[in-house]
Amino acid sequence: MNIIVNIFRIYPDKSPAGLFEKLREAYPAGVGAHLFECRLPQGDPRIESITKILNDHGMQPWTYADGHPQDYHYRIEYLREYDEADLKEVGYFAGAPGSNVGLTVHKSEAGILQLQLAKVHKLRGVAGANWPWVVVPKEVRQRMVKARLAHAVFREVEIYNRKKRVTETDPGVREMTSDLVLPPMSPSCTFRHSTGEPFTGDYSKGCNIHEGYYKPPEFHYRAKDLETIGEFDVALTHERFGATDSNAHRKLVFSKQFYDFCVVNKLKMNWIPVRLDPQSVQESQF
């Protein structure tokens, strides 16, 4: 796994005097007309020089717990880049389709996904239908059914031509979801409201998972918690993620078998390893 350090959102009109001159000396390529930003591999000595300059000028790294960013904040992220070797050693995955076909998507009151006809025919492979839904065309669904992926469920969708529902056509597109909800994640995970405050269970204030400066955050489960529910290939998180209760949705978790299925069938997904913790894991430090 590679870690790329991303430092950004530093603006000359909101920065202390002399800051941009020092940043230009340390990393000329990062200074633009309207902002400073850099993306460097972890361990690059220039990262330490840049953060020292920022700290010496009173700038502080912003965290989600700080709430709304202030002028003295800068952003820093540790971006995880997984390679094939990382993924081969993992038993479970989170992730999202490698493409989003830009479907105009809504959910009916009955929970049925509503797609625009003009975009449906562009669907290839596994695709995102905005966040967080996943859709598949008929041929991919048939392969998944044949593979007997445990707890994979395919729901019918409604097709619209602009604002009019089209009932006489069924292109075979289905929403892919699951009938299995996983246990809560490990205590090592940190959840926060949209305000940055620790999550209290009130989804009306939003729920997001955080792992310090690391992106993407990784899901953690206690190994024994997953053992109690039996085998699965597609499942839903217990937690519902989103800015408010009205758009809070469970995310999909996949097995190694589902990962292998996608590799063999050349279905593009952006995979994020799911980590298994011992039963005695401590609460998150973030």
C-alpha positions, 0 to 999 in steps of 0.5 A: 500500500502506498500513502500519498500525503495531500496538503491543500486549501491554503489561500494567499488572501487568508494566510499570514504574511510571508507564508507563501514566500516560505512555501515557494522556497520549500515546494515551488510546484505547489504555489499557484496564483490562488492557492497552495497544494501538494501531493507527495509520497509519505516519507518525502522530506519536503512534507516535514518542511512544509508542515513546519512552515505552516505550523511556524506561521500559526496554521493548524491542520483541520480535523472533522472534530473542529467543525467549520474550517477557520482561516488558520486551518489547512487540510491534510490527508493521508490517501491510501492507494491499495495494490493487488498484493494488499487486496489478495490478503483480505477477506472482506471489502467495502468499496464502490463501482469504478464508474458512475453512469450519471443516472438521475436517481431517486427513491420512491416512498416504497424504496424503489430506485427510479432511473432515467431511461436515457441513461439506462442504456449506457450502463455497463458492468457494475455501476454507481447510480449516484451515492450510495446505490449500485445497479447492474445490467441484465447480463451481469445480474445473470452471471451473479445469480449463476455464481450463487453469491450469498445474500445478493438481492436484485430489486426491480427499478422504475424507468422514467422518460423525463417525468413520465414512467415508462411501463412498457419497457424493461431493459433488465437493469436492477439495483444490487443490494442485500437481505443481510444486515451486519452487526455494528462495527468494531469499537475501534471505529470512530463515527461523527455527526455532520457537525463533527461531534461524536455520533450519539445514535441520532441519525437526524444529525448525520453519521460519518466514519472517520479515521484521523487524516486517513482516506478512505477510512477503513471499516473494522469488525470484530472477527467473532461478530462476523463469525456469528452471522455465517457466510455472505458475499454481499451484506449491508452495514448496520450503520447508516451513513449520510448528512441527515436522517433523510439521506442516511443509507447503509453501505455494501460490504463484500466477501473475497468470493465477490471480489474474485468474481469481479476480477474474473469478470473484469468488473471495475470496483474501487476496493477498500479492505475491511479489517478484522479486530480481536474481540478485546479491541480498544476504542478508537483513538480518533 
